[in-house]
Amino acid sequence: MRTISKNLSRLTRSGIRMILDKAVLLDKAYHLEIGDPGFDTPAHIQAAAIAAIQAGNTHYTTHAGMPSLREAILDKVARENHIRADINQVGVTPGGVFAVAAAMMAISEPGDEILIPDPGWPNYYTQAVVTGRRPVHYPLTLSANFQPDITAIAAMISGRTRAIIINSPANPTGAVFSAETMQALLKMCQENDIYLISDEVYEHILYDGAHVSPAAADADGHVITIYATSKTYAMTGWRIGYYVAPPAVAKAMGRAIESYLSCASSVSQFAAQAALTGPQDCIAEMLQSYRERKDICVAALKAAGIGYAKPQGAFYLMIGIAETGMDSYAFSNQLLDATGVAVAPGLTFGPNSDEIIRISYCADSEDVAEGIARLCRFFQQCRKA
Ligand code: PLP
């Protein structure tokens, strides 16, 4: 009998992509839906990739990544994240996205539960479903500025729970967890003997304070940390992520890479090595632009009296839409039809997030300014109606 996978058939389409597909048909759209930095990859990183191609470095690498890149990763995580590891604990994946999947596969069996944030990056849910794990949403709320309620989360841990995924700075909320919160989350994982999968792909896009990696305080192998060059260096198309994990977990993650992908692109690995070891001023320059765009959005929302969560990091901002009386898909579709502004419907980030929408302000500054102005006018009309 010919069949189609039930797990794959269960997946609904990403709301971000649904809005994007409609937006690209317009003569002019304001793209506040997609999270792709509006910058070119810095020149020295491009040059390293070109040199790698010209030198013939266009072949398979070892499954967990080139030793020279893994050494560069070890230096970076020691220097910036205060994580002490050895080379067998780090590996390279095609994008941070596969590091998350490899982590789930490495530490659980089909039927096991993975706690994921609601709202959270949609791939946590889809990857759990595709691999036969059971995604269990833990709520994060606008009223709590999307900070976790650790007592409530601990009560959700069952005998089948294998891990909790956290993401700070967060997509889609822009929230950042403090050192105390990270400590409490780590303690919760240690007490319940589950893994803490810490997705830190937005670690450098932070407006105040310092980024905290819970793995720095992990004395007994409970934390798996995921990074990527995608957002930090405007390298989304190069597809390079990397992870640091306890030795046995890292070994199992390596097996997942080998069987699904063989290895990440060699050319992109040379580019990533240049990114991690080369000049870092591009990070501060891009951050300054994101900060300016964030400030434009916050000023417009404040002036219009629209409720939002204070963005502390990443390049996203959540807006409450309850007072418009619309759900998140209706709001996003009507906003696009009426104004050409594309935003992401909250429901795509989790079942409890239908009263919020996400804007992404990493697009071109003028588009962000015009897009948020149009959104505020539309919101005010809906409120009056
Ligand atoms: N984690 C989060 C929270 C993300 O938002 C993304 C991408 O949008 C990723 C991981 C994956 O990034 P990459 O493009 O490196 O696969």
Boltz pocket constraint, residues with backbone or C-beta under 6 A from the ligand:
constraints:
  - pocket:
      binder: B
      contacts: [[A, 35], [A, 94], [A, 95], [A, 96], [A, 97], [A, 98], [A, 121], [A, 167], [A, 169], [A, 170], [A, 171], [A, 199], [A, 201], [A, 227], [A, 228], [A, 229], [A, 230], [A, 231], [A, 236], [A, 239], [A, 240], [A, 241]]
      max_distance: 6.0
